[in-house]
Amino acid sequence: MERTEKFKLHIKEGNTFKGDSIILGGAILDGQPLSDCNVCIPLKTLNRHGLIAGATGTGKTVTLQIIAENMAAKGIPVLMMDLKGDLSGIAVAGISNPKIEERHRLIGVPYNSVGNTVELMTLSKENGMRLRATVSEFGPVLFSKILELNDTQGGIVAVIFKFADDSNLPLLDLKDFKRLLQFITDEGKAEIEKNYGRISEASVGTIMRKVIELETQGAELFFGERSFEVSDLVRVDQNGRGIVSIVRLTDIQDKPKLFSTFMLQMLAEIYASFPEAGDLEKPKLCVFIDEAHLIFKEASKALLDQVEAIIKLIRSKGIGIFFCTQNPYDIPEDVLAQLGLKVQHALRAFTDKDRKAINKTAENYPISEFYKTEELLTSIGIGQALITALNEKGIPTPLAATHLRAPSSRMGVLNAEEIDRITAASLLSSKYNVEVDRQSAYEILEAKLNNAKAQTKEEEAEAPQPKPKSSVREEPSVIEKLSKNTMVRQVGNTVMREVARGLLGVLGLGGSTRRKKGLF
């Protein structure tokens, strides 16, 4: 059997599945795409997560768009984190051109121009549906990890949450949390120490500074009501296509703490809210995180542990997580090990360090008798990638250099008019874009403090007034004269003691009796 036919059989056997799948493109052998040798990923294993990696300009974002729109076409809802602002074009049908037609002729897949039903979301004041969550929904453990607190400080946060629950004080926004921080070291100090133990004021000060640091990154816009319900991510349109929810994050690229805070809360909420699902024919929801290194770049070990735990567990809820980044090693190894789909675009070897990284990357892929992986990583072109997935039995599919299909939607951003039109048509904007500031911990504690002050003033006003002093000056006694005369103070003190003793003696109290009665 000749090499080409042997290769085709190898790829086809590895990409034949019982269930439905997504076609990503055509396999490449010796630099040439093969029109009758498709590279696919099965829907059934999309909850095993994935990675899209490669150097800048090699087509990672377009690949993300291709995979996401094909998921939507299969009825899978998609959530996309758009940090660069270039994913919104998925809402509009693409326009064919000779290059696109030639690409699809080479891989043997017809080109369809299709847009997607899109929901635009935002963490800031940009146009779109506002995403919020309350402090209470984070819980003391996750909130402490986000603030990067030590065990002692985390214990204080746990006390605050417990006190808020016991006292019916809703913790909705950062203003509530800061007011409770002040309360436990001020007017509520005695109550807290009596019921929950002594609180270190120095530790409270540290926590306050951490909260203020989070506020400077715009977190006050994120914490509050109305809280987003993750069930609203799992929707399909009237044609049965999955709705694509895009979180517009272009204005928080330089705020990694806010981004990681949002991502962790969203993933934790999805995990907590969705029931166990096991292995489904297709996932309930797929989440794409572009520029994923921003989550991990400044994350503490506690935060990384939290991400790893969620990635391991969330697949059983029917959720797939896909990271898009420049280098696979932007992702912690423990997380990288959980990613079943790997799409690797070209890497650049400018330095010795780059070459070592390429060799290390090549070791993450199945060994292939048809490719020298480390050489291929530097030679594949734009719009091409090395791909391996998991088959329905959880076994990695054969490594395939792939000539990727073109997106069915627009490769580019929406203009302001298109964004306005999508936002106006949103069914969720009217639900979540109403400002809600109901009575919570801050307002309740302030009201109690103001009531206490008012009551004190009333009591002072009702108290009997002291009698005014007489304007007639009484003649000072001998004792007063003696006590005020500095020249005879010492003599006067002696005289006063003797006079006192004499008076007591006249009243018939002897020395022993006076001592018993404590008189001197």
C-alpha positions in Angstrom: 0.0 0.0 0.0 1.4 3.4 -1.0 2.2 6.0 1.6 -0.7 8.3 0.8 -3.4 5.6 0.9 -1.9 4.3 4.1 -2.1 7.8 5.6 -5.7 8.3 4.5 -6.8 5.0 6.0 -5.0 5.9 9.2 -6.8 9.3 9.5 -10.2 8.0 8.4 -10.2 5.2 10.9 -9.2 7.6 13.7 -11.9 10.1 12.7 -14.9 7.7 12.2 -17.3 8.0 15.1 -20.7 6.4 15.9 -22.2 9.8 17.0 -22.3 13.2 15.4 -19.1 15.2 14.8 -17.7 18.5 13.6 -15.5 18.7 10.5 -12.6 21.1 11.1 -10.9 20.7 7.7 -8.8 18.3 5.5 -5.7 16.4 6.5 -2.3 17.4 5.1 0.4 15.1 3.9 3.7 16.3 2.7 2.4 19.9 2.5 -0.7 19.0 0.4 -4.3 19.0 1.8 -6.3 15.9 0.9 -9.9 16.6 -0.3 -11.2 13.2 0.8 -9.6 13.0 4.2 -11.5 15.0 6.8 -10.4 15.8 10.3 -13.2 15.7 12.8 -14.0 16.0 16.5 -16.8 14.0 18.0 -19.5 16.0 19.9 -19.6 13.3 22.6 -16.1 14.2 23.9 -16.4 18.0 23.7 -16.9 18.1 27.5 -13.3 16.8 27.9 -12.2 20.4 27.2 -9.6 21.7 24.8 -6.7 24.0 23.8 -6.1 26.2 20.9 -2.5 27.5 20.8 0.0 29.1 18.5 2.1 32.2 17.8 0.5 35.6 17.1 -1.0 35.8 13.6 -1.2 32.1 12.9 -5.0 32.0 13.1 -5.9 30.9 16.6 -8.9 33.3 16.9 -10.3 32.2 13.6 -10.0 28.6 14.6 -11.9 29.4 17.9 -14.6 31.0 15.7 -14.8 27.9 13.4 -15.2 25.5 16.3 -17.7 27.7 18.2 -20.0 28.4 15.2 -20.0 24.7 14.3 -21.0 23.8 17.8 -23.8 26.3 17.6 -24.9 24.8 14.3 -25.2 21.4 16.2 -27.5 23.0 18.8 -24.8 23.5 21.5 -24.9 26.9 23.3 -21.6 28.7 23.5 -20.1 31.2 25.8 -17.1 33.2 24.5 -14.7 35.5 26.4 -13.7 38.2 23.8 -10.7 40.2 25.1 -9.5 41.6 21.8 -13.0 42.4 20.4 -12.6 40.3 17.2 -15.1 37.6 18.0 -18.3 39.6 17.6 -18.4 39.0 13.8 -19.7 35.5 14.5 -23.2 37.2 14.7 -23.1 38.1 10.9 -23.0 35.8 7.9 -19.6 35.7 6.2 -19.0 36.7 2.6 -17.4 34.2 0.2 -14.4 35.1 -2.0 -12.1 33.2 -4.4 -9.6 32.4 -1.6 -12.4 30.9 0.6 -13.8 28.9 -2.3 -10.4 27.5 -3.2 -9.7 26.5 0.4 -13.0 24.6 0.6 -12.3 23.0 -2.8 -9.0 21.7 -1.5 -10.5 20.1 1.6 -13.7 18.9 -0.1 -16.2 20.7 2.1 -18.8 23.1 0.7 -18.8 26.7 2.0 -21.9 28.0 3.7 -22.4 31.6 4.7 -24.3 31.7 8.0 -24.6 34.1 11.0 -25.5 33.1 14.5 -27.9 34.4 17.1 -25.7 36.3 19.6 -26.1 37.8 23.0 -23.6 40.5 23.8 -22.6 40.8 27.5 -20.4 43.1 29.5 -18.8 43.5 32.9 -18.5 47.3 32.5 -20.6 50.1 31.1 -20.1 49.1 27.5 -23.1 48.3 25.3 -24.5 44.9 26.2 -26.3 42.9 28.8 -24.7 43.6 32.3 -23.2 40.6 34.1 -23.3 40.8 37.9 -22.9 38.6 41.0 -23.4 39.2 44.7 -20.6 38.9 47.3 -22.7 36.2 49.1 -22.7 34.1 45.9 -19.0 33.9 46.0 -18.9 32.5 49.5 -16.1 33.1 52.0 -13.6 30.5 50.6 -13.7 31.7 46.9 -13.9 35.4 48.0 -10.8 34.9 50.2 -8.9 33.2 47.4 -9.7 36.0 45.0 -8.4 38.5 47.5 -5.3 36.3 48.0 -5.7 36.2 51.8 -3.8 34.0 54.3 -5.6 31.6 56.6 -6.0 34.1 59.4 -7.5 36.7 57.1 -9.7 34.1 55.4 -11.0 33.1 58.9 -12.1 36.8 59.4 -13.9 36.7 56.1 -15.6 33.5 57.2 -16.7 35.3 60.4 -18.1 38.2 58.4 -20.2 35.8 56.2 -21.4 33.9 59.2 -22.3 37.1 61.1 -24.1 38.4 58.0 -26.1 35.1 57.8 -26.9 35.1 61.5 -28.0 38.7 61.5 -30.0 38.7 58.2 -27.6 41.2 56.6 -27.5 40.6 52.9 -23.9 40.8 51.4 -24.7 42.1 47.9 -21.9 44.4 46.8 -18.4 45.5 48.0 -20.0 48.4 49.9 -21.8 45.9 52.1 -18.6 43.9 52.7 -16.5 47.0 53.6 -19.2 48.3 56.0 -19.1 45.0 57.8 -15.3 45.2 58.0 -15.7 48.5 59.7 -18.5 47.2 62.0 -16.5 44.3 63.5 -13.7 46.7 64.7 -16.0 49.6 65.6 -19.5 49.6 67.1 -19.9 45.8 66.7 -16.5 44.8 68.2 -17.9 43.7 71.6 -20.7 41.7 70.0 -18.3 40.0 67.5 -15.7 39.1 70.2 -18.4 37.7 72.5 -20.0 35.4 69.9 -17.2 34.7 67.4 -13.9 35.5 69.1 -11.3 38.2 69.0 -10.6 39.9 65.6 -7.2 41.3 64.7 -7.6 44.9 63.6 -4.3 44.7 61.6 -5.8 41.7 59.6 -9.0 43.7 59.0 -6.9 46.5 57.6 -5.1 44.2 55.2 -8.4 42.8 54.0 -9.8 46.3 53.5 -6.8 47.2 51.3 -7.2 44.1 49.2 -10.9 44.9 48.6 -10.0 48.5 47.6 -7.4 47.0 45.2 -10.1 44.9 43.6 -12.3 48.0 43.4 -9.7 49.9 41.4 -10.0 47.3 38.7 -13.7 48.1 38.3 -15.1 45.3 40.5 -17.7 47.5 42.0 -19.6 47.3 38.7 -19.5 43.5 38.8 -20.6 42.9 42.4 -24.3 43.6 43.0 -27.8 42.8 41.7 -29.4 41.6 39.6 -27.3 38.4 39.7 -26.9 36.6 36.4 -28.5 33.2 36.2 -26.2 30.8 34.4 -29.3 28.9 33.1 -29.7 31.8 30.6 -26.5 30.6 28.9 -28.2 27.4 27.9 -30.5 28.5 25.1 -31.2 27.8 21.5 -32.8 30.0 18.9 -36.0 29.4 16.9 -34.0 27.3 14.4 -32.5 25.0 17.0 -29.1 26.6 16.8 -27.2 27.2 20.0 -27.1 30.9 21.1 -23.6 32.3 21.2 -23.1 34.5 24.3 -20.1 36.9 23.9 -18.7 38.7 26.9 -17.1 41.8 25.7 -13.9 42.3 27.7 -11.8 44.7 25.6 -11.8 47.4 28.3 -10.5 45.1 31.0 -7.4 43.6 29.3 -5.2 45.4 31.8 -7.3 44.2 34.8 -6.5 40.5 35.1 -7.7 40.3 38.7 -11.2 41.4 37.6 -11.2 39.0 34.7 -10.0 36.0 36.8 -12.6 37.0 39.5 -15.4 36.9 36.9 -14.2 33.7 35.3 -13.9 31.8 38.5 -17.2 32.9 39.8 -18.9 32.0 36.5 -17.3 28.5 36.4 -18.1 27.9 40.0 -21.7 29.0 39.5 -22.1 26.8 36.5 -20.6 23.8 38.4 -22.9 24.5 41.4 -26.1 25.0 39.4 -25.9 22.3 36.7 -26.9 18.7 37.7 -24.7 15.7 37.1 -25.1 14.6 33.5 -22.5 11.9 32.8 -21.5 11.3 29.2 -24.0 13.0 26.9 -24.3 12.8 23.1 -23.3 16.4 23.1 -22.4 19.0 25.8 -24.9 21.3 27.4 -22.6 24.3 27.0 -19.1 25.0 25.8 -17.0 27.9 27.1 -14.2 29.6 25.1 -11.6 31.7 27.0 -9.5 33.8 24.6 -6.1 35.1 25.9 -6.3 32.5 28.6 -2.9 33.4 30.0 -4.6 36.4 31.7 -6.4 34.0 34.1 -3.1 32.3 35.2 -0.6 35.1 34.8 -0.9 36.6 38.3 -3.0 33.9 40.0 -2.0 32.7 43.4 -1.5 29.0 44.0 -4.9 28.8 45.8 -6.5 30.3 42.8 -4.8 27.9 40.5 -5.9 25.0 42.7 -9.5 26.2 42.4 -9.3 26.4 38.6 -7.8 22.9 38.4 -10.5 21.5 40.6 -13.3 23.1 38.6 -11.8 21.9 35.3 -11.6 18.3 36.6 -15.1 18.2 37.9 -17.2 20.4 35.6 -17.1 17.9 32.6 -19.4 15.6 34.6 -22.0 18.4 34.4 -21.8 18.3 30.5 -19.7 21.5 30.2 -16.6 21.9 28.0 -13.9 24.5 28.6 -11.6 25.6 25.8 -8.5 27.8 26.3 -7.0 29.9 23.6 -3.4 31.2 24.1 0.0 31.6 22.4 1.9 28.9 24.2 0.6 25.6 25.7 2.7 26.3 28.7 0.7 29.5 29.5 -1.6 26.9 31.0 -0.6 25.2 34.2 0.5 21.6 33.6 -2.3 20.1 35.9 -4.9 22.0 33.8 -3.2 21.2 30.5 -3.4 17.5 31.4 -7.2 17.7 31.5 -7.6 19.0 27.9 -8.7 16.4 25.4 -8.8 18.4 22.2 -5.5 20.1 21.1 -5.3 22.4 18.2 -1.7 23.6 17.7 -0.9 26.4 15.2 2.6 27.3 14.2 5.3 28.2 16.7 8.3 30.5 16.0 11.9 29.4 16.7 13.8 32.7 17.1 16.0 31.7 20.1 17.4 28.6 21.8 14.6 28.9 24.4 12.0 28.9 21.6 13.5 25.7 20.1 13.4 23.9 23.5 9.8 25.0 24.0 8.9 23.6 20.5 10.6 20.2 21.3 8.7 20.1 24.6 5.4 21.0 22.9 5.9 18.2 20.3 6.1 15.7 23.2 2.5 16.5 24.1 1.2 15.0 20.8 0.7 11.4 19.7 3.7 9.9 17.9 3.1 9.8 14.1 5.0 7.8 11.5 3.9 10.4 8.9 5.2 13.5 10.6 8.2 14.9 12.3 6.2 16.9 14.7 8.9 19.3 16.0 9.7 20.3 12.4 6.0 20.6 11.4 5.3 23.0 14.3 7.5 25.6 12.6 6.6 25.0 9.0 2.8 24.9 8.9 1.1 28.0 7.4 -1.6 30.4 8.5 -4.9 28.6 8.7 -3.3 25.3 9.3 -2.8 23.4 12.6 -1.9 20.1 14.2 -5.0 18.5 15.7 -5.7 15.6 17.9 -8.9 15.0 19.9 -10.4 12.2 22.0 -12.5 9.6 20.2 -15.7 8.2 21.8 -13.7 5.7 23.9 -11.5 8.5 25.3 -8.5 7.5 23.1 -6.5 10.3 21.3 -7.2 10.4 17.6 -4.2 10.3 15.2 -2.2 13.5 14.9 -3.3 15.3 11.7 -1.8 18.4 10.2 -5.0 20.1 9.0 -5.9 22.6 6.4 -8.8 24.4 8.3 -12.1 25.4 6.8 -13.1 29.1 6.7 -15.6 30.5 9.1 -19.2 30.6 7.9 -19.5 34.0 9.7 -17.7 37.3 9.4 -14.0 37.4 10.2 -14.0 40.8 11.8 -15.8 43.0 14.4 -19.3 44.4 14.5 -19.7 48.1 13.9 -21.5 50.3 16.5 -24.8 50.2 14.6 -24.7 46.4 14.5 -23.9 46.2 18.2 -26.8 48.6 19.0 -29.2 46.5 16.9 -28.2 43.2 18.7 -28.4 44.8 22.1 -31.9 46.3 21.4 -33.1 42.9 20.3 -31.8 41.1 23.4 -34.3 39.4 25.6 -31.9 39.4 28.5 -31.0 43.1 28.5 -34.4 44.2 29.9 -34.0 41.5 32.6 -30.5 42.4 33.8 -29.8 46.0 32.8 -32.1 47.5 35.5 -30.1 49.0 38.4 -31.1 47.3 41.7 -29.9 48.6 45.1 -32.2 47.1 47.6 -31.6 47.3 51.4 -28.6 45.2 52.4 -25.9 45.1 55.0 -24.7 48.7 54.4 -28.1 50.3 54.6 -29.3 48.2 57.6 -26.2 48.9 59.7 -26.3 52.6 58.8 -29.9 52.8 59.8 -29.2 51.1 63.2 -26.4 53.4 63.9 -28.5 56.5 63.0 -31.4 55.2 65.2 -29.0 54.6 68.1 -27.7 58.2 67.8 -31.2 59.6 67.6 -32.3 57.6 70.7 -29.3 58.9 72.6 -30.2 62.5 71.8 -33.8 61.9 72.9 -32.7 60.4 76.2 -30.3 63.3 76.9 -33.2 65.7 76.1 -35.6 63.9 78.5 -33.1 63.6 81.4 -33.6 66.0 84.4 -31.5 69.1 84.1 -29.0 69.9 86.9 -30.0 72.7 89.3 -28.3 76.0 88.4 -25.5 77.0 90.8 -26.4 79.9 93.3 -25.0 83.2 92.4 -24.5 84.0 96.1 -21.1 82.9 97.2 -21.2 81.1 100.5 -18.6 82.0 103.1 -15.8 79.4 102.7 -15.3 77.1 105.7 -12.2 77.0 107.8 -11.2 73.7 106.1 -11.7 75.2 102.6 -9.6 78.3 103.6 -6.9 76.1 104.9 -7.0 73.7 101.9 -6.8 76.6 99.5 -4.0 78.5 101.3 -0.8 77.2 99.7 1.3 78.7 102.5 -0.4 76.6 105.2 -1.4 73.6 103.1 0.7 71.1 105.0 -0.4 72.5 108.4 -4.0 72.6 107.1 -3.9 68.9 106.1 -2.8 67.9 109.6 -5.5 70.1 111.2 -8.2 68.5 108.9 -7.1 65.0 109.9 -7.2 66.0 113.6 -10.5 67.8 113.3 -12.0 64.7 111.5 -10.8 62.4 114.2 -12.2 64.7 116.9 -15.6 64.9 115.3 -15.8 61.1 115.0 -14.7 60.8 118.6 -17.5 63.1 119.7 -20.0 60.8 117.9 -18.8 58.0 120.2 -16.9 56.0 117.5 -13.7 54.6 118.9 -10.7 53.8 116.8 -11.4 50.1 116.4 -15.0 50.7 115.5 -14.1 53.2 112.9 -11.6 50.9 111.3 -14.2 48.1 111.1 -16.6 50.6 109.4 -13.9 51.6 107.0 -13.8 55.2 108.0 -10.1 55.5 108.1 
